[in-house]
């Protein structure tokens, strides 16, 4: 493969913040209150916290030396007690459609992938909440990677800062920013790491820092019901639900969390989600799997299930990955499915796949070290089209045409 085809921008050894000494505090990821308490503990006046916050999240300072509105004495004092962390960029790839993917080495251990999907004058940054995932959704590449740990608030905010570094969006622009939206749709289940996710998003939303509005942030869940209401009440961000099936017997298989929180319980939680209305609809993500969940009867049942929910349906063509047990539905099938849902009064756009050539599309994310570790093991038989043979088509799921 040529350099042009490979689209790899850089590949370098994992790097971590070498300035951190034992006992030092990483300033990234501290809440405003925690930063104020730390500054006072360092022997500095409380107002210094506001100055530091400005340098960290408005100007994107990578070192204490850059904070020139602080005296040299103050900077020297801070250097004794704290540091400014960033994830290490282990690999960075650019797709032929300009989607960009970073493989980030997280200081606490493990790797995550972060993806930026640009449009003409804006774009969405897809960030991860966990190293790996415990939910094992069958159509998702991350689901084949065991959960290593939750990301900290610093790990989550650090993904945004790396993207801002890359696109030169410091100081924080007031308008016309390229990194305009955040989607918590990367590796992991955000609601199983709610405290850290909430802390990170509050930092990201702070108007005196990164300042991305809650209206431009979407959190996606596979349906961890206990924290859905809390998400709406404490964060009031947009909600997306990974539904993917309209019958419990199928969803139990492809989204195993459904065994604990079945479709009725999940949809009742959606109806009660704080702040949802016709202006702020809940997005239901529905991956299109050939012969599994893509029949006309599935579309009609989906419409029935949406009753009483201000909903939008996002139809996602399945993005293949090595060893995947599914195929994508045909274009004609997807269009017919969309037509049925649209005719019932629900918006049902078909998501345009982005970043497939660098394994950055929806459902394809996985730590590169885990991917390479399993590569030699993934010898799933393929059909005549060169795609993975599908063990699910032979199962007794009620799939009606």
C-alpha positions in Angstrom: 0.0 0.0 0.0 1.3 3.4 -0.9 1.8 6.3 1.5 -1.1 8.1 -0.1 -3.4 5.1 0.3 -2.3 4.5 3.9 -3.3 8.0 5.0 -1.1 7.7 8.1 0.0 11.2 9.2 2.4 10.1 12.0 3.3 7.1 14.0 5.5 7.4 16.9 6.3 5.7 20.3 3.8 6.2 23.0 4.5 9.4 24.9 3.4 10.5 28.3 3.9 13.8 30.2 7.5 13.5 31.4 7.2 16.5 33.7 5.0 14.8 36.1 6.7 13.8 39.4 5.3 11.6 42.2 2.6 13.4 44.1 2.1 16.1 41.6 -1.5 17.1 40.6 -2.6 17.1 37.0 -4.5 20.4 36.5 -6.5 19.0 33.6 -9.7 17.3 34.7 -10.1 19.3 38.0 -13.4 20.9 38.5 -13.5 24.7 39.2 -13.9 24.0 42.9 -11.1 21.4 42.9 -8.8 23.8 41.2 -9.6 26.5 43.7 -9.0 24.1 46.6 -5.7 23.0 45.0 -4.5 26.6 44.5 -5.1 27.4 48.1 -3.4 24.2 49.2 -0.4 25.3 47.1 -0.2 28.5 49.2 -1.6 30.8 46.5 -4.6 33.1 46.6 -7.9 31.8 45.3 -8.2 34.2 42.4 -5.2 32.4 40.7 -7.6 29.5 40.0 -9.6 31.6 37.5 -6.4 32.7 35.7 -5.2 29.1 35.5 -8.6 28.0 34.2 -8.4 30.6 31.5 -4.9 29.5 30.4 -5.9 25.8 30.4 -9.2 25.8 28.7 -9.5 29.1 26.8 -5.9 29.4 25.6 -4.9 25.7 25.6 -1.7 26.1 27.5 0.5 23.0 27.4 3.0 24.2 30.0 3.1 26.4 33.0 5.7 28.5 31.3 3.1 29.7 28.8 1.0 31.3 31.6 2.6 34.7 31.3 0.0 36.6 33.2 1.3 34.7 36.3 4.5 35.9 37.8 7.6 33.8 37.5 7.4 33.1 41.3 3.9 31.8 41.0 4.8 29.6 38.0 7.8 28.2 39.9 5.6 27.5 42.9 3.0 25.7 40.7 5.7 23.7 39.0 6.6 22.2 42.4 3.1 20.9 42.9 1.4 20.3 39.6 1.6 19.7 35.9 -0.5 20.0 32.7 -1.3 16.6 31.3 -2.2 15.5 27.8 -2.8 12.0 26.4 0.1 10.7 24.2 -0.6 10.5 20.5 0.5 7.0 19.5 -0.9 7.2 16.0 -2.9 9.6 13.8 -4.6 8.8 10.6 -6.5 10.9 8.0 -9.2 9.3 5.9 -9.7 10.0 2.2 -12.9 11.9 3.3 -10.9 14.0 5.8 -12.1 12.1 8.9 -9.3 12.0 11.4 -8.6 9.4 14.0 -6.2 9.5 16.9 -5.0 6.5 18.9 -4.2 8.0 22.3 -2.1 6.5 25.0 -3.8 7.3 28.3 -1.4 8.1 31.2 -3.3 5.8 33.6 -2.9 2.9 31.3 -4.5 1.7 28.0 -5.3 3.2 24.6 -8.4 4.8 23.2 -9.5 6.0 19.8 -10.9 9.5 19.2 -12.4 10.6 15.8 -13.1 13.9 14.3 -15.8 14.0 11.5 -15.6 17.3 9.6 -18.2 19.1 7.6 -17.7 22.2 5.5 -17.7 24.7 8.3 -18.1 22.6 11.4 -17.6 19.1 12.7 -18.2 16.5 15.4 -15.6 15.0 17.7 -16.4 11.5 18.8 -14.8 10.8 22.2 -14.4 7.7 24.3 -15.4 7.1 27.9 -13.7 3.7 28.7 -10.7 1.7 27.6 -12.6 -1.2 26.0 -16.2 -2.0 26.8 -18.1 -4.5 29.0 -21.3 -4.6 27.0 -20.2 -6.9 24.2 -22.6 -5.6 21.5 -22.2 -8.1 18.7 -22.1 -5.6 15.8 -19.5 -3.3 17.5 -15.7 -3.8 17.2 -15.1 -2.2 20.6 -17.3 -4.9 22.1 -14.7 -7.5 21.3 -12.2 -5.7 23.5 -12.5 -6.4 27.3 -13.1 -3.5 29.6 -9.8 -2.4 31.0 -10.9 0.7 33.0 -13.0 3.8 33.1 -11.4 7.0 31.8 -10.9 9.8 34.2 -12.2 13.3 33.6 -8.7 14.3 32.6 -8.6 11.5 30.0 -11.9 12.6 28.5 -11.1 16.3 28.4 -7.7 15.5 27.1 -9.2 14.0 23.9 -10.9 17.4 23.2 -7.6 19.2 23.9 -5.6 17.0 21.5 -8.2 17.7 18.8 -8.0 21.4 19.5 -4.2 21.3 19.4 -4.4 19.6 16.0 -6.8 22.1 14.4 -5.3 25.2 16.1 -8.5 26.1 17.8 -6.8 28.0 20.7 -7.8 30.4 22.0 -11.4 29.1 22.1 -13.2 30.7 19.1 -16.4 32.5 19.8 -17.9 31.5 16.5 -17.1 29.6 13.3 -15.3 26.9 15.1 -14.5 23.7 13.3 -14.8 21.5 16.4 -18.4 22.5 17.0 -20.0 19.4 18.4 -19.2 16.6 20.9 -20.6 13.1 20.6 -20.0 10.6 23.4 -20.1 7.7 21.0 -16.6 6.4 21.1 -15.3 3.4 23.0 -17.2 2.4 26.1 -20.6 3.0 27.7 -20.7 6.6 29.1 -23.5 5.9 31.6 -21.4 3.2 33.3 -18.7 5.9 33.9 -21.2 8.7 34.7 -19.3 10.6 37.4 -16.2 11.0 35.3 -18.2 11.7 32.1 -20.3 14.4 33.9 -17.3 16.0 35.4 -15.5 16.2 32.0 -18.6 17.5 30.2 -19.1 20.2 32.7 -15.5 21.3 32.1 -16.1 21.2 28.3 -19.3 23.2 28.6 -17.9 25.9 30.9 -18.4 29.3 29.2 -15.0 30.6 30.3 -13.1 27.7 28.8 -13.7 25.3 26.0 -17.3 26.6 25.9 -19.2 24.0 23.8 -22.9 24.4 24.5 -24.9 21.5 25.9 -27.1 21.8 22.8 -24.1 20.7 20.8 -23.3 17.7 23.0 -24.9 14.3 22.5 -24.4 11.3 24.9 -25.1 7.9 23.5 -26.1 4.9 25.6 -26.8 1.3 24.9 -29.5 1.6 27.5 -28.1 1.7 31.0 -31.4 2.9 32.5 -30.4 3.8 36.1 -28.3 6.8 35.0 -30.5 8.1 32.1 -32.7 10.4 34.3 -29.6 11.6 36.1 -27.9 12.4 32.8 -30.9 14.6 31.8 -31.2 16.3 35.2 -27.5 17.0 35.8 -26.1 17.5 32.3 -29.2 18.3 30.1 -27.3 17.2 27.0 -28.9 15.5 24.0 -29.5 11.8 24.3 -29.0 9.1 21.8 -30.0 5.5 22.4 -28.4 2.5 20.6 -31.6 0.5 20.0 -30.8 -1.7 17.0 -33.7 -4.1 17.4 -37.4 -4.0 18.0 -37.9 -7.3 19.8 -36.3 -8.4 23.1 -35.3 -11.8 21.8 -33.1 -10.3 19.1 -31.9 -7.3 21.2 -30.9 -9.8 24.0 -28.5 -11.3 21.5 -27.0 -8.3 19.8 -27.1 -5.8 22.8 -26.8 -8.1 25.8 -27.5 -5.2 28.2 -31.1 -5.7 27.1 -31.3 -8.8 29.3 -31.1 -6.5 32.3 -33.0 -3.5 30.9 -35.4 -4.7 28.2 -37.0 -2.6 25.5 -40.1 -1.5 27.4 -38.1 -0.4 30.4 -35.6 1.4 28.2 -38.3 3.3 26.3 -40.2 4.2 29.5 -37.0 5.8 30.6 -36.8 7.7 27.3 -40.3 9.0 27.7 -39.3 10.3 31.1 -36.0 11.8 30.0 -35.8 15.4 31.3 -35.8 18.1 28.7 -36.9 16.0 25.7 -39.5 17.6 23.5 -40.1 18.1 19.8 -37.3 20.7 19.6 -34.9 18.3 21.4 -35.7 14.9 20.2 -34.1 11.7 21.4 -32.1 10.1 18.7 -32.5 6.3 18.3 -29.5 4.7 16.6 -30.4 1.6 14.4 -27.7 -0.3 12.7 -28.9 -2.0 9.5 -28.0 -5.7 9.5 -28.8 -7.7 6.5 -31.6 -10.3 7.2 -31.5 -9.6 10.9 -33.3 -6.4 11.8 -34.1 -4.8 8.4 -37.5 -6.1 7.4 -40.6 -4.0 6.6 -42.2 -5.4 9.7 -39.3 -4.3 11.8 -39.7 -0.8 10.5 -43.4 -0.8 11.3 -42.8 -2.2 14.8 -40.1 0.5 15.4 -42.8 3.1 14.5 -45.2 1.6 17.1 -42.5 1.6 19.8 -41.8 5.3 19.3 -45.3 6.3 20.4 -45.2 9.1 22.9 -41.5 9.8 22.5 -40.1 12.9 20.7 -37.9 10.8 18.5 -35.6 10.8 15.5 -34.3 7.6 14.0 -30.7 7.5 12.8 -30.3 4.5 10.4 -26.7 3.4 10.3 -25.4 1.1 7.5 -23.3 -1.6 9.2 -19.6 -0.9 9.0 -17.6 -4.1 8.6 -14.6 -5.0 10.7 -12.4 -8.2 10.7 -14.4 -11.2 11.9 -17.7 -9.4 12.1 -20.6 -11.8 11.9 -22.9 -9.5 10.0 -23.4 -7.9 6.6 -24.8 -4.5 5.8 -28.4 -4.3 4.5 -28.7 -3.4 0.8 -29.3 0.2 -0.2 -32.8 -0.6 -1.4 -33.7 -2.3 1.9 -32.3 0.7 3.9 -34.2 3.2 1.8 -37.5 1.2 2.1 -37.0 1.0 5.9 -36.4 4.8 6.0 -39.4 5.4 3.8 -41.8 3.5 6.2 -40.5 5.4 9.2 -40.6 8.7 7.5 -44.1 8.2 6.3 -45.2 7.5 9.9 -44.0 11.0 10.8 -40.6 10.3 12.2 -37.4 11.7 10.7 -35.2 8.7 9.6 -32.1 9.9 7.8 -29.5 7.3 6.7 -26.1 8.1 8.2 -23.4 8.5 5.5 -20.4 6.3 6.6 -17.3 8.3 7.3 -13.7 7.1 7.8 -14.3 3.5 6.8 -10.9 3.3 5.1 -9.1 4.0 8.5 -11.5 1.9 10.6 -13.0 5.1 12.1 -16.7 4.7 11.2 -19.4 3.9 13.7 -18.9 0.6 15.4 -15.3 0.1 14.1 -13.3 1.6 17.0 -10.9 -0.5 18.9 -7.5 0.0 20.5 -4.9 -0.7 17.9 -2.8 -2.9 20.2 -5.9 -5.1 20.8 -6.8 -5.1 17.1 -3.3 -6.3 16.1 -3.3 -8.9 19.0 -6.5 -10.5 17.7 -5.7 -10.1 14.0 -4.2 -13.6 13.6 -7.1 -15.1 15.5 -9.8 -13.7 13.4 -10.2 -16.3 10.6 -14.0 -16.2 10.4 -15.2 -18.0 7.2 -16.4 -15.6 4.5 -19.1 -15.9 2.0 -18.8 -15.4 -1.7 -18.9 -11.6 -1.4 -15.8 -11.7 0.8 -17.8 -10.8 3.9 -18.0 -12.7 7.2 -20.4 -15.6 7.2 -23.4 -14.8 9.4 -24.2 -17.2 12.2 -27.2 -15.2 13.2 -29.3 -15.8 10.1 -29.8 -19.4 11.1 -31.2 -18.5 14.5 -34.9 -18.6 15.3 -35.5 -14.9 15.6 -38.9 -13.6 14.4 -37.7 -11.9 11.3 -40.7 -11.1 9.1 -40.6 -9.8 5.5 
